Amino acid sequence: MESLLSSLKLNISSCLYLKDPESSELGHKILSKSIEMIHELGIESFNFKKLGQQIDSNESSIYRYFENKYRLLQYLSAMYWGIIEYRLVIETNAIEDCSKKLLMAIKILTLKPKGIDSYSDFDQLKLRDIIIEEFTKSYHHKDIDSDNEDGNFKIYKRLILRIVEMINNVDPSYNFPKALACHIVEGALQQYYIQRHFKSLTDRKAETQVYKFYKDMILKVLNPKH
């Protein structure tokens, strides 16, 4: 499994970039430093001028790769969900029991990700923090339908549909598999956001709280064997 993860190359939609950032040293610098800067500044205060100053490049050079900072955020989001999807496929592939497979998927979705060698140039924990804090901003806008039609969220939607399939395999009679799958993926991000910013609304502060919550919910809603 680790050898497969070490050679991972994500198939991110070309609609998200003007020039593939993984095709050049400058593109790698753009991705790596943007993760650090968005993590530190937030997407609102981040811009390509500041990024260019940090990587010793002209602002115009960055625009050759990405149309704007929100397209870059969508790219980083696709990168994150692609890593999660790949781990989910690899780490659940050998699990035959449908209930255990779904619970493993929830663990992958809710706990801190393991590092992946082929993306070691990028701080994957900071990337996860960006998704928790900023992901909704990548699609809460007026052009979302156009972005969706272009395939900008293809990996994210495919990941959710994998969870839907797992839910159906556990309980084919359950009437709301897509709603439940979306709730697990989006809700996990929301729970971590609440832990950080609305602490009075948090039951516990432990990293495993979110996993335990969704595990408990799945066991009650679907009543799988475990």
VOZAFI-873699 format. One record per residue (C-alpha): residue in three letters; x negated, y, z negated. Coordinates in steps of 0.1 Angstrom, whole numbers. Layout:
<'ALA',<X,Y,Z>> ...
//
This chain:
<'MET',<0,0,0>> <'GLU',<-27,25,-9>> <'SER',<-45,19,24>> <'LEU',<-12,29,42>> <'LEU',<-8,60,20>> <'SER',<-44,70,27>> <'SER',<-37,72,64>> <'LEU',<-4,89,63>> <'LYS',<3,114,91>> <'LEU',<37,131,88>> <'ASN',<58,136,119>> <'ILE',<70,172,112>> <'SER',<93,188,137>> <'SER',<75,210,162>> <'CYS',<104,235,158>> <'LEU',<88,245,125>> <'TYR',<56,258,140>> <'LEU',<42,276,170>> <'LYS',<9,257,168>> <'ASP',<4,225,147>> <'PRO',<-14,237,115>> <'GLU',<-28,202,111>> <'SER',<-47,204,144>> <'SER',<-73,229,132>> <'GLU',<-95,240,103>> <'LEU',<-77,274,102>> <'GLY',<-43,256,101>> <'HIS',<-54,235,72>> <'LYS',<-66,267,54>> <'ILE',<-32,283,60>> <'LEU',<-13,254,45>> <'SER',<-37,249,15>> <'LYS',<-39,286,5>> <'SER',<-2,293,11>> <'ILE',<6,265,-13>> <'GLU',<-16,282,-39>> <'MET',<-2,317,-32>> <'ILE',<35,308,-30>> <'HIS',<31,289,-62>> <'GLU',<15,319,-79>> <'LEU',<35,348,-63>> <'GLY',<68,333,-52>> <'ILE',<81,334,-16>> <'GLU',<94,370,-20>> <'SER',<60,385,-29>> <'PHE',<40,363,-6>> <'ASN',<33,375,29>> <'PHE',<9,368,58>> <'LYS',<-12,399,52>> <'LYS',<-21,387,17>> <'LEU',<-27,352,30>> <'GLY',<-50,365,57>> <'GLN',<-71,384,32>> <'GLN',<-75,352,11>> <'ILE',<-86,330,40>> <'ASP',<-107,357,58>> <'SER',<-85,357,89>> <'ASN',<-64,383,108>> <'GLU',<-27,384,100>> <'SER',<-21,379,137>> <'SER',<-39,346,136>> <'ILE',<-15,332,111>> <'TYR',<15,343,133>> <'ARG',<1,321,160>> <'TYR',<10,292,138>> <'PHE',<42,303,121>> <'GLU',<69,326,132>> <'ASN',<74,340,96>> <'LYS',<69,330,60>> <'TYR',<103,313,57>> <'ARG',<94,290,86>> <'LEU',<62,282,67>> <'LEU',<83,274,36>> <'GLN',<104,251,57>> <'TYR',<72,234,70>> <'LEU',<59,229,34>> <'SER',<93,216,24>> <'ALA',<92,191,53>> <'MET',<57,181,42>> <'TYR',<69,174,6>> <'TRP',<100,155,16>> <'GLY',<80,135,41>> <'ILE',<55,124,14>> <'ILE',<84,115,-9>> <'GLU',<101,95,19>> <'TYR',<69,76,28>> <'ARG',<64,66,-8>> <'LEU',<100,56,-12>> <'VAL',<98,33,19>> <'ILE',<65,18,9>> <'GLU',<71,13,-28>> <'THR',<107,-1,-24>> <'ASN',<100,-23,6>> <'ALA',<91,-54,-14>> <'ILE',<120,-51,-39>> <'GLU',<148,-74,-30>> <'ASP',<172,-66,-57>> <'CYS',<193,-37,-45>> <'SER',<199,-22,-79>> <'LYS',<162,-22,-88>> <'LYS',<154,-8,-54>> <'LEU',<177,22,-60>> <'LEU',<164,28,-95>> <'MET',<128,28,-82>> <'ALA',<139,53,-56>> <'ILE',<153,75,-83>> <'LYS',<120,72,-102>> <'ILE',<101,83,-71>> <'LEU',<124,113,-66>> <'THR',<124,125,-101>> <'LEU',<89,119,-116>> <'LYS',<57,136,-107>> <'PRO',<44,124,-74>> <'LYS',<12,104,-71>> <'GLY',<-15,119,-50>> <'ILE',<-18,108,-13>> <'ASP',<-54,107,0>> <'SER',<-46,120,35>> <'TYR',<-31,151,20>> <'SER',<-57,156,-8>> <'ASP',<-67,190,6>> <'PHE',<-33,203,-6>> <'ASP',<-23,206,-42>> <'GLN',<7,182,-43>> <'LEU',<17,191,-78>> <'LYS',<19,228,-68>> <'LEU',<37,218,-37>> <'ARG',<63,200,-59>> <'ASP',<66,232,-80>> <'ILE',<73,252,-49>> <'ILE',<101,228,-39>> <'ILE',<116,231,-74>> <'GLU',<115,269,-74>> <'GLU',<119,278,-37>> <'PHE',<134,250,-17>> <'THR',<170,264,-17>> <'LYS',<156,296,-2>> <'SER',<146,277,29>> <'TYR',<182,270,39>> <'HIS',<204,295,20>> <'HIS',<206,320,48>> <'LYS',<228,330,78>> <'ASP',<207,311,104>> <'ILE',<209,277,86>> <'ASP',<232,261,112>> <'SER',<208,270,140>> <'ASP',<178,258,120>> <'ASN',<197,225,113>> <'GLU',<205,220,149>> <'ASP',<168,225,158>> <'GLY',<159,197,134>> <'ASN',<141,217,108>> <'PHE',<156,196,80>> <'LYS',<154,163,97>> <'ILE',<131,146,72>> <'TYR',<151,159,42>> <'LYS',<183,146,56>> <'ARG',<168,113,66>> <'LEU',<155,108,30>> <'ILE',<190,114,16>> <'LEU',<205,90,41>> <'ARG',<181,64,29>> <'ILE',<194,69,-6>> <'VAL',<230,66,8>> <'GLU',<221,32,23>> <'MET',<207,20,-11>> <'ILE',<238,32,-29>> <'ASN',<260,13,-4>> <'ASN',<239,-18,-8>> <'VAL',<245,-17,-46>> <'ASP',<282,-9,-44>> <'PRO',<298,-10,-9>> <'SER',<332,0,-25>> <'TYR',<319,33,-39>> <'ASN',<337,61,-21>> <'PHE',<312,90,-24>> <'PRO',<277,77,-15>> <'LYS',<266,108,3>> <'ALA',<278,131,-24>> <'LEU',<260,110,-50>> <'ALA',<228,109,-29>> <'CYS',<228,146,-24>> <'HIS',<234,151,-61>> <'ILE',<204,130,-71>> <'VAL',<180,147,-47>> <'GLU',<192,183,-52>> <'GLY',<202,178,-88>> <'ALA',<168,166,-98>> <'LEU',<153,199,-85>> <'GLN',<180,219,-104>> <'GLN',<174,200,-136>> <'TYR',<137,208,-135>> <'TYR',<145,244,-127>> <'ILE',<168,246,-157>> <'GLN',<141,231,-179>> <'ARG',<118,259,-170>> <'HIS',<141,289,-170>> <'PHE',<173,281,-190>> <'LYS',<157,261,-218>> <'SER',<188,264,-241>> <'LEU',<207,243,-215>> <'THR',<182,215,-216>> <'ASP',<188,183,-236>> <'ARG',<151,174,-238>> <'LYS',<119,189,-225>> <'ALA',<102,156,-216>> <'GLU',<91,151,-180>> <'THR',<110,118,-180>> <'GLN',<143,134,-190>> <'VAL',<155,139,-154>> <'TYR',<147,103,-144>> <'LYS',<165,90,-175>> <'PHE',<195,112,-168>> <'TYR',<200,99,-133>> <'LYS',<192,64,-142>> <'ASP',<219,66,-169>> <'MET',<244,81,-145>> <'ILE',<237,55,-118>> <'LEU',<242,27,-143>> <'LYS',<275,41,-154>> <'VAL',<288,51,-119>> <'LEU',<277,20,-99>> <'ASN',<272,-4,-128>> <'PRO',<243,-22,-110>> <'LYS',<225,-51,-125>> <'HIS',<192,-41,-142>> 
//
